[in-house]
Amino acid sequence: MLILAQALLLVISLYLAVMWIRFILDWARVLAPRFRPRGILLVLFEFVYTLTDPPLKFLRRWIKPLRVGPVALDLAWIVLLFGILLLRYGVQIWIFTGLR
């Protein structure tokens, strides 16, 4: 059971890293709108967006962007990030205190 919990923790941590990569790629697109990825960067973009788009689209059904003047903040990304962090914290507690 410990191996399963540690594997789950690893998967959650990797997904958390992919979420941060998505954050960086989104900002790269905002700061350089003419940029079009090619080659290995295109593969990276596609991989990251394929993994992160389904849960974000699901959350965006109910959580609309927050308008602050001309800027819209995507709260779905923040909610998903906190959800992943809570899940990781719960698995860590499960590993370090229980697993009985």
N, C-alpha and C positions, 0 to 999 in steps of 0.2 A: 504494500500500500504506500510505503514511503517513496518508492521509485515512481509510482503513478503521480503522487502529489508533487514531487520534484519536477517531473516532466511537464505537468500542468503549469507549474510556476515558470519554467523555462519558456513555454509557449506564450504565456501571458507577457513575460518580459520582452520577448522578441516582438510581439505585436505592439507593445508600448513603444519600442524603438522604431517600428515602422510608422506609428502615428507621428512621432517627432520628425521622421524623414518626410512624411507628408506635409507637416507644418513648414519645413524648410523649402520643399518644392513649391508649395503654394505661394510662399513669399517670393521665391525666385521668379515665378510667373507674373506676380504683381509688379515687381521692381524692373523686370525686363520683358515687357509684353511681346516684343518681337522675337524672343528666343524660341526656337523650335528644336527640341531635343532630337538627336540622331545617334545611331549606333547603340552603344552600351547604355547611354543615358536614356534613350527611348525605352529600352528594355526595363531599366530601373523605374522610370516613370510609370510604365504600364503595370509592372508588378506591384508597386506601392498603391496605385489607384485601384487596382483590381481587389486588393486586400481590404482597403479602407472604405471604398465607396458604398458597399451594401449596408453596413451598420450606420454610416452617416446619412444615407438617403432615408433609411428607416426612421432615424431620429428627427430628420428635417421635416417629416410629415407633421409633427406636433410642435417642434421647437423652431420658431421662425427667427430669422436674423434680427438682432437688436439694432435699430437705426439710431445713430448718434450723428446728427447733422448729415453730411454727405457720405458718411462711412457706415457700413453695415457689418456688425460683428457676428460671426458664425458661432452661435452658442452650442450647436449640435456637436462640434468638435470638442469643446470644453466639457460638455456633459459626458461624452464618450470617454474622454481622457480620465475624468474623475471616476467613472464607472469601472474602467480598467484598473485604475489605482486601488479602488476599494476591493475589487476582486482579487488582485494580487496580495493585498494586505490580509484579506480573509484566508487565502491559501497559506500564507506565511504563518498566520496564527495556527491554522490547522496542522501545519508541519511541526512547528516548534512547541506546541503545547499539548497536542493530542495524538492523533493518528492511532487511536485505540479501536 
